[in-house]
Amino acid sequence: MTDYSRSFGGAALGARLRRASERIDRDGTRVYAAQGIEFEQRWYGILRQLVEHDRPMGVGEIAAILRITHASVSEASRSMEKRGLVESAAAPEDGRRRLLRLTTAGKALAAELTPLWKAFSDAAVELNAEAGDLVDLLDRLDDALDRRSMFDRILSKISLDPKAPEDE
């Protein structure tokens, strides 16, 4: 059977990245389940930031560090709060800002997961090497998007951006 996305090469970049991400996340979820641990992949970055900084952190601050949307952090943190892993409170200086902190259960889970996260990290390093240093290519992709967003690139192709280079 033909791989539909592969047949489009670079034109299917978004689909291929999404597919790889889903495969990695799905396997991660399977690992946690096989270990009898209830853990959602989307919690990882938030939990790691709270562990590493060892202080309450704002949703926006975590989003900025992880370079993901405020909404993503907010949604994931709400599910973490329901599970009793984090607590949120209004920031003293600005009641609109939510500060997250690990609960005792969140700290215990992070400690339990540390050896497993080492295995995840080792497997990721191995996969990256096997794939020919994909992380370097992803860094270059991030840099290219920082220089010029996909939005701007697409608009220039449909002639809606008068400032766009004519020949790319």
Salt bridges, closest charged atoms under 4 A:
ASP3 OD2 - ARG6 NE 3.81
ASP3 OD1 - ARG19 NH1 3.00
ASP27 OD1 - ARG30 NH1 3.22
GLU38 OE1 - ARG83 NH1 3.91
GLU40 OE1 - ARG42 NE 2.60
GLU52 OE2 - ARG48 NH2 3.08
GLU61 OE2 - ARG55 NH2 2.53
GLU75 OE2 - ARG42 NH1 3.20
GLU81 OE1 - ARG98 NH2 3.58
GLU87 OE1 - ARG101 NH2 2.44
GLU93 OE2 - ARG97 NH1 2.42
ASP94 OD1 - ARG96 NE 3.06
ASP122 OD1 - LYS118 NZ 2.89
ASP136 OD2 - ARG140 NH1 3.92
ASP146 OD1 - ARG67 NH2 2.97
GLU168 OE2 - ARG148 NH1 2.14
GLU168 OE1 - LYS157 NZ 2.93
